[in-house]
């Protein structure tokens, strides 16, 4: 998943593709092509982090600018929302199907 330049001011197009569809056992890697740090934290801005991936609201896993990455392997099926704790308007979804 690419985090494009200027994504701080974007919403559901701040992570591309969004949603992303993968199979159980697949690993998703977020790549930050922006000039600003971001996160890909499981949950949503309203209820906060679920702690599944990307750290927590208080201790997020920072994806550094200009090529920083974060990866997570999805072992269960479902729809998993995520967002940037630094820029809460940035939201995405990973759809995981049995594969």
SEGU-773175 format. One record per atom (N, C-alpha, C, O): residue in one letter; x, y, z. Coordinates in pm, whole numbers, plus 32768, in hexadecimal, padded with zeros to 4 digits. Example, Ala and Ser with C-alpha at 12.3 -4.5 7.8 and 13.67 -1.06 7.14 Angstrom:
2
A85277DC7830C A84CE7E3E830C A85287EB6830C A85907EB4834E S85057F1F82C4 S85577F9682CA S850A80038313 S853D80728324 
//
This chain:
99
X80567F8B8000 X800080008000 X805A807B8000 X80B580868052 X804180D57FA6 X8091814F7F9A X804D81C07FE8 X7FD481D27FE0 X809D820B8032 X807182888070 X80AB82F68019 X812383128022 X805983357FC4 X808F83937F61 X80B7841A7F9D X808E843C800C X810684637F52 X812D84EA7F7D X80B085407F8E X8056853C7F3B X80AD858D7FFA X803A85E48015 X7FC6859E8059 X7F5985D78062 X7FDB85248088 X7F6C84D680C0 X7F34850E8142 X7EC484EA8169 X7F7D85658187 X7F4C859F8204 X7EC785E781F1 X7E7785EE824E X7EB0861B8179 X7E358666815F X7DCB8610811A X7D62864280F3 X7DE6858E810A X7D88853480C7 X7D3584E8812F X7D5084F081A7 X7CD1849F80FF X7C7C84518159 X7C8583BE8133 X7CE9837C8150 X7C1B838980F1 X7C1A82FB80CE X7C6E82DC8052 X7C6F826A8024 X7CB48340801C X7D1283267FAF X7DA283427FDA X7DFB83507F86 X7DB88349805E X7E3E83618094 X7E9382E38092 X7F0E82EA8097 X7E53826F808C X7E9881EE807F X7E6881B17FFC X7DEF81AA7FE4 X7EC581867FA7 X7E9C81547F23 X7ED980CB7F09 X7F5280BD7F15 X7E8A80657EE5 X7DF9806B7ECF X7DAC80697F53 X7DDF803C7FBA X7D3380997F4E X7CD980947FC0 X7C4B807D7F90 X7C1780CE7F43 X7C0B80117FBC X7C457FAB8013 X7CA77F527FC6 X7CA77F4E7F4B X7CF97F0A8011 X7D4F7EA57FD5 X7D167E1E7FFC X7CEE7E0A806F X7D127DC27F9D X7CDE7D3C7FB6 X7D4F7CD77FAF X7D997CD17F4D X7D5C7C868019 X7DC47C218021 X7D887B9F8056 X7D157B9C8080 X7DD77B358054 X7DAD7AB3808A X7DED7A9F8113 X7E527ADD8133 X7DB17A478164 X7DEE7A2681E4 X7E7B79F281CA X7E9379A7816B X7ED77A1A821F X7F6379F48210 X7FB57A5681C0 X80307A4E81BE X7F717AB6817C X7FB97B1B812E X7FEF7B888189 X7FB57BA681F2 X805D7BC3815F X80997C3381A7 X807F7CB48159 X809A7CBB80E1 X804D7D18819E X803B7D9D8163 X80AF7DF48194 X80CF7DF7820A X80ED7E3A8137 X81577E9A8158 X812A7F25812F X81037F3C80BC X812F7F81818F X8112800D8175 X819780528157 X81F7804181A2 X819C809F80EA X821580E580C1 X81F6817B80BE X819B81A78077 X824181C7810B X822982578115 X827982A280AB X82F382AE80B5 X823282D48045 X827083257FDD X826183BA7FF9 X8285840D7FA6 X822B83DB806E X821484668092 X829384A280D1 X82F2845980EF X8293852480E5 X8302856A8125 X82ED857781BC X833F85B28202 X827D853F81ED X82568547827A X824684BB82B2 X8220845F8269 X826284A88332 X824B84278373 X81B5840C8380 X81648468838C X8192838A837C X8107835F838A X810482DE83DA X816C82A883FF X808982AD83F5 X80778229842F X800B81E183E1 X7FBE821E8397 X8006815E83F0 X7F96810B83C1 X7F6F80B9843B X7FA4804C8452 X7F1380F0848A X7EEF80BA850C X7E64807A8506 X7E0580BB84DA X7E577FFE8530 X7DD67FBA852A X7D7080018582 X7D8E802C85F1 X7CF6800C854E X7C8A80518593 X7C5A80C68540 X7C6A80C884C6 X7C1E81288583 X7BEF819F853F X7BFC8218859B X7C0882088615 X7BF882918562 X7C10830885B3 X7BA9831A8625 X7BCA8353868D X7B2F82EB8610 X7AC682FE8674 X7ADC82A886F0 X7ACF82D98760 X7AFC822886DD X7B0881CE8750 X7B9A81AF8775 X7BB4817387DE X7BF881D98720 X7C8581C68740 X7CBC81408712 X7C7880F486CC X7D368126873A X7D7F80AF870F X7D448030874A X7D1A802D87BE X7D447FC686F8 X7D1C7F42872B X7D957EF4875C X7D867E8D879D X7E0D7F27873E X7E887EE48769 X7EB17E6E8713 X7F117E288733 X7E697E5686A5 X7E887DE3864F X7F097DF98600 X7F5E7DA085F9 X7F187E7085C6 X7F937E91857D X7FA77F278581 X7F487F748593 X80247F51856F X80447FDE8567 X8051802485ED X8051809F85F4 X805D7FD78658 X806D801486DC X7FE980428717 X7F7F800E86F4 X7FF080A28770 X7F7980D887B4 X7F75816F87A1 X7FD281AA876A X7F0881AD87D0 X7EFF823E87C7 X7F6F82818814 X7FA882E487E6 X7F91824A8889 X7FF9828588DD X8085826388AD X80E382AF88C6 X809581F18868 X811781C6883A X810C818B87AD X811B81138799 X80F181E3874A X80DF81B186C1 X816381868682 X81CF81B686A6 X8158812B8622 X81CD810585D2 X81D9816B8561 X8188816D8505 X823E81BE8569 X8250822A8508 X828C81F28486 X82ED81A78488 X824E82178416 X828381F58392 X82CA82728360 X828982D4833A X834D826E8360 X839D82E3833D X8386831382AF X835982C7825A X83A483938297 X839083CC8212 X83F0839481AB X8459835D81CB X83C883A3812E X841C838580B9 X845182F680BA X84CA82DF80AF X83F6829680C6 X841C820980B7 X840F81B38132 X842E813C812C X83E481EB81A2 X83CF819A8219 X836181328202 X8305814981B3 X836C80BF8246 X830980558231 X82DA801B82B6 X8319802A831E X82687FD982AE X822F7F8A831C X81E87F1482DB X81A67F248275 X81F77E9D8315 X81B57E2682DC X81677DDD8348 X81897DE283BF X80FC7D98831C X80AD7D468376 X80747CD18327 X80447CE282B8 X807B7C588362 X80427BE18323 X7FBA7BC58360 X7FAC7BBA83DA X7F557BBA830A X7ECA7BA68335 X7EAD7B10833A X7EAC7ACD82D3 X7E937ADD83B3 X7E7B7A4E83C6 X7DE87A2B83D3 X7DC579B583D9 X7D917A9083D7 X7D027A7483E2 X7CB57AC9837D X7CDE7B37835A X7C447A928350 X7BF07AD882F0 X7BA07B468336 X7B857B3E83AE X7B7B7BAC82EA X7B297C18831F X7B4B7C9B82DC X7BA07CA28283 X7B077D058309 X7B257D8C82DB X7B677DD6834C X7B327DDE83BB X7BDC7E0E8330 X7C2C7E4E8397 X7C457EE08371 X7C8D7EFF8312 X7C077F3983BD X7C1A7FC883A8 X7CA17FF283E2 X7CD47FB48440 X7CDB805B83A9 X7D54809583E1 X7D57812A83C1 X7D0C815A836C X7DB081718405 X7DB8820183F5 X7E428232841F X7E9281E78455 X7E5C82B18404 X7ED882F0842E X7EBF833984B1 X7E6C839584B5 X7F058312851B X7EF08355859C X7F2183E68598 X7EF4843885E8 X7F7C8406853D X7FB1848D8532 X7F5884E884DD X7F56856184EF X7F0D84AB8481 X7EB284F28426 X7E3084A0841D X7E1D845583BD X7DD784AD8480 X7D628454848C X7D0184558416 X7CAB83FE840D X7D0E84B783BC X7CB684B58346 X7CDF844782E4 X7C908421828D X7D5A841582F1 X7D8C83AB8299 X7D56832482C9 X7D7782F78337 X7D0182E48278 X7CC48265829F X7CCE8200822E X7CD3822481B9 X7CD281808254 X7CD7811481F2 X7C9A80958229 X7C7B808C82A0 X7C8A803281D1 X7C537FB081F7 X7C9E7F4281B0 X7CBC7F4C8139 X7CBC7ED881FC X7CF37E5E81C3 X7C837DF681C9 X7C4E7DDB8235 X7C5F7DBC8156 X7BFB7D528150 X7C457CCF813C X7C8A7CBC80D8 X7C377C74819E X7C7E7BF6819B X7C197B858188 X7BBA7B7781D4 X7C317B34811F X7BDB7AC18105 X7C2B7A418117 X7CA57A41810A X7BE479D58134 X7C2779528142 X7C6A793180BF X7C2B79378055 X7CEA790E80C5 X7D2F78F48047 X7D8278798048 X7DC278587FE4 
//
